[in-house]
Amino acid sequence: MIKLNTSQIKDYLKTLNSPWVLMNNHLHRAFIFKDFEAAFSFITHVAAIAEELNHHPRWENEYNKVDIALYTHDADGITEKDFILAQKIDQIVI
């Protein structure tokens, strides 16, 4: 995968139609759920997709909040692969 430049990242962000942002050289989005069980269910779904794509997010979970950061380590930056995973994650919460 080829690392995207800032202009390309901004263009890709426009295609997501969701609140993903560029933060600390990662794609970032925070999710809020009704309770811990719903948050954990979401994490489980994301984990299955990440395994399928062989692209694993960095995340933090505190009760009903899940913060996800996407970054392609092999490219040392954000790639199209991060946006593919972001789109698939968005489909879970729609």
Protein Blocks (a to p, Z undefined) as FASTA:
>chain_A
ZZddfklmmmmmmmnopabdceehiacdddddfblklmmmmmmmmmmmmmmnopacdddd
ehjaccdddddfklopadfklmmmmmmmmmmmZZ
